[in-house]
């Protein structure tokens, strides 16, 4: 039997509870949440905190600051305008469990030759997504794809069962896993791996992943 927990919330962002950040007391509403009976893994790191994971009507709640710290985002309370500000720098999000020692932003604009292949790295000026072109095929950094499909009611992760052992290789064993329902959504995602970073085939992303929540 799940323990019912009553909690007062002044406001929330993206269905993640804000803790340890000053609140603007415009109005107080009462919500009844339940302690979740599942764990949450963010970019390969399992959430652990003093406050439990909560859920209400299919939505999952964890402390916002803890979430940002794990996912590599910056969070700040702006006292002047009374708002929480989150800076999501996609290129700095480490989703490879420390396999890569390269800052992805350092690859922008570079051309690298390896194994008779030419790797061309570019950045989208609007989305700041990092692209990789190999043999006229375009790939997009997994971190961007991960963030583009993130929602408040589903928790995804990209995963493969075999470890990365080479500096550069083509693989098709990546799959998309929905954690809460514990099911594989998409299998055999074509990727290029460079220095521990996954890049997903861009056309595959557009046709099979981008609109997965619709």
C-alpha positions as CSV (number, residue, x, y, z in Angstrom):
1,X,0.0,0.0,0.0
2,X,1.5,3.3,-1.1
3,X,1.9,5.9,1.6
4,X,-0.3,8.9,0.9
5,X,1.5,12.2,1.3
6,X,-0.1,15.6,1.5
7,X,2.0,18.4,0.3
8,X,1.4,22.1,-0.4
9,X,2.8,23.4,-3.7
10,X,3.0,27.0,-4.6
11,X,3.8,26.3,-8.2
12,X,5.6,23.7,-10.2
13,X,7.6,23.5,-13.4
14,X,7.3,20.7,-16.0
15,X,5.6,18.5,-13.3
16,X,8.7,18.4,-11.2
17,X,8.5,19.7,-7.7
18,X,10.6,22.7,-6.8
19,X,12.4,22.4,-3.5
20,X,15.1,24.6,-1.9
21,X,14.1,27.5,-4.1
22,X,12.2,30.6,-2.7
23,X,8.5,30.5,-3.5
24,X,6.1,33.2,-4.5
25,X,3.1,32.9,-2.2
26,X,0.4,34.1,-4.5
27,X,-2.0,31.3,-3.6
28,X,-1.8,27.9,-1.9
29,X,-3.5,24.8,-3.2
30,X,-3.6,21.4,-1.7
31,X,-2.7,18.2,-3.6
32,X,-2.5,14.6,-2.5
33,X,0.4,12.6,-3.8
34,X,1.6,9.1,-3.4
35,X,5.0,7.7,-2.8
36,X,6.1,6.0,-6.0
37,X,7.1,2.3,-6.0
38,X,9.6,2.7,-8.8
39,X,13.0,4.2,-9.3
40,X,14.1,6.9,-11.7
41,X,17.3,6.8,-13.8
42,X,18.5,10.0,-15.3
43,X,21.2,9.8,-18.0
44,X,22.3,6.5,-16.4
45,X,22.3,7.8,-12.8
46,X,19.6,6.6,-10.4
47,X,17.9,9.3,-8.5
48,X,18.6,9.2,-4.8
49,X,17.6,12.0,-2.4
50,X,16.2,12.8,1.0
51,X,12.8,13.5,-0.5
52,X,11.0,10.5,-2.1
53,X,9.7,10.1,-5.6
54,X,6.1,11.1,-5.7
55,X,3.3,10.6,-8.2
56,X,-0.2,11.9,-8.9
57,X,-2.6,11.1,-11.7
58,X,0.2,9.5,-13.8
59,X,2.6,12.3,-13.3
60,X,6.0,11.8,-11.5
61,X,7.5,14.4,-9.2
62,X,11.1,14.8,-7.9
63,X,13.0,17.8,-6.6
64,X,13.7,20.1,-9.5
65,X,17.2,21.1,-8.3
66,X,18.2,17.5,-7.9
67,X,16.9,16.7,-11.4
68,X,18.9,19.6,-12.9
69,X,22.1,18.6,-11.1
70,X,21.9,15.0,-12.4
71,X,21.0,16.0,-16.0
72,X,23.7,18.6,-16.3
73,X,21.4,21.7,-16.4
74,X,22.0,24.9,-14.5
75,X,19.2,26.2,-12.2
76,X,18.9,29.6,-10.5
77,X,16.4,31.6,-8.6
78,X,16.0,35.1,-10.1
79,X,15.0,37.2,-7.1
80,X,14.4,40.3,-9.3
81,X,11.7,38.8,-11.5
82,X,10.7,36.0,-9.0
83,X,11.2,33.2,-11.4
84,X,13.2,29.9,-11.6
85,X,15.6,30.0,-14.5
86,X,17.0,26.8,-16.0
87,X,19.8,26.8,-18.6
88,X,19.9,23.6,-20.6
89,X,23.2,23.5,-22.4
90,X,22.7,20.4,-24.5
91,X,26.4,20.0,-25.5
92,X,27.4,19.8,-21.9
93,X,25.0,17.0,-20.9
94,X,26.9,13.9,-20.3
95,X,24.8,10.9,-21.2
96,X,27.6,8.4,-21.7
97,X,28.4,7.5,-18.1
98,X,31.8,9.2,-18.3
99,X,33.0,7.3,-21.3
100,X,33.9,10.4,-23.2
101,X,36.6,12.9,-22.0
102,X,35.9,15.3,-24.9
103,X,33.8,18.4,-24.5
104,X,31.4,18.2,-27.5
105,X,31.5,21.9,-28.0
106,X,35.2,21.6,-28.9
107,X,34.3,19.4,-31.9
108,X,32.1,22.1,-33.6
109,X,33.5,23.0,-37.0
110,X,36.2,20.3,-37.0
111,X,36.9,17.7,-39.7
112,X,38.5,14.5,-38.4
113,X,39.8,11.6,-40.5
114,X,39.7,8.2,-38.9
115,X,39.6,4.6,-40.4
116,X,39.4,6.1,-44.0
117,X,36.4,8.1,-43.0
118,X,36.0,11.8,-42.8
119,X,34.0,13.1,-39.8
120,X,32.5,16.6,-40.1
121,X,31.1,18.2,-37.0
122,X,28.6,21.1,-37.2
123,X,26.2,22.9,-34.8
124,X,22.7,24.0,-35.5
125,X,22.6,27.7,-34.6
126,X,19.0,27.7,-33.4
127,X,18.8,24.4,-31.4
128,X,22.5,24.1,-30.6
129,X,22.4,20.5,-31.5
130,X,25.7,18.9,-32.5
131,X,25.6,17.1,-35.9
132,X,28.1,14.6,-37.3
133,X,28.3,13.9,-41.1
134,X,29.9,10.6,-42.2
135,X,29.8,9.4,-45.9
136,X,27.1,12.0,-46.7
137,X,24.9,10.6,-43.9
138,X,23.9,13.0,-41.1
139,X,23.8,12.1,-37.5
140,X,22.6,14.1,-34.4
141,X,24.0,13.8,-30.9
142,X,22.1,11.5,-28.6
143,X,21.9,14.2,-25.9
144,X,19.8,16.4,-28.2
145,X,17.4,13.5,-29.2
146,X,17.0,12.6,-25.5
147,X,16.0,16.1,-24.6
148,X,13.7,16.6,-27.6
149,X,11.5,13.7,-26.4
150,X,11.5,14.4,-22.7
151,X,8.1,14.8,-21.2
152,X,6.6,15.2,-17.7
153,X,4.8,11.9,-17.7
154,X,7.3,9.5,-19.3
155,X,10.9,8.8,-18.4
156,X,13.1,7.6,-21.2
157,X,16.6,6.4,-21.6
158,X,18.8,5.2,-24.4
159,X,20.6,2.0,-23.7
160,X,22.7,-0.8,-25.2
161,X,23.6,-4.1,-23.6
162,X,27.2,-4.3,-24.8
163,X,29.8,-1.7,-23.9
164,X,31.6,0.6,-26.2
165,X,35.1,-0.6,-26.8
166,X,36.3,1.4,-29.9
167,X,37.0,5.0,-30.4
168,X,35.0,5.1,-33.7
169,X,32.4,2.6,-34.9
170,X,29.0,2.1,-36.5
171,X,26.4,0.3,-34.3
172,X,22.7,-0.6,-34.5
173,X,22.2,-2.0,-31.0
174,X,21.0,1.1,-29.3
175,X,17.4,1.0,-28.0
176,X,14.9,3.4,-26.4
177,X,13.6,2.2,-23.1
178,X,10.6,3.7,-21.2
179,X,11.5,3.2,-17.6
180,X,8.3,3.6,-15.7
181,X,6.4,1.0,-17.8
182,X,9.6,-1.0,-18.3
183,X,9.3,-1.5,-22.0
184,X,11.4,-1.1,-25.1
185,X,9.9,1.5,-27.4
186,X,12.3,1.4,-30.3
187,X,15.1,-1.1,-31.1
188,X,18.0,-1.2,-33.5
189,X,18.7,2.5,-33.6
190,X,21.5,3.2,-36.1
191,X,24.3,5.2,-34.6
192,X,27.9,6.3,-35.0
193,X,30.0,6.3,-31.9
194,X,33.0,8.7,-31.6
195,X,35.0,9.0,-28.4
196,X,32.2,7.4,-26.3
197,X,29.5,9.8,-27.7
198,X,26.5,8.4,-29.6
199,X,25.2,10.1,-32.7
200,X,21.9,8.9,-34.0
201,X,21.0,8.7,-37.7
202,X,19.2,12.0,-38.3
203,X,16.7,10.5,-40.8
204,X,15.9,7.7,-38.4
205,X,15.4,10.3,-35.6
206,X,13.0,12.3,-37.8
207,X,11.0,9.3,-39.0
208,X,10.9,7.1,-35.9
209,X,11.8,9.1,-32.7
210,X,10.9,12.8,-33.0
211,X,7.1,12.4,-32.7
212,X,7.1,9.4,-30.4
213,X,4.9,11.2,-27.8
214,X,2.1,12.2,-30.2
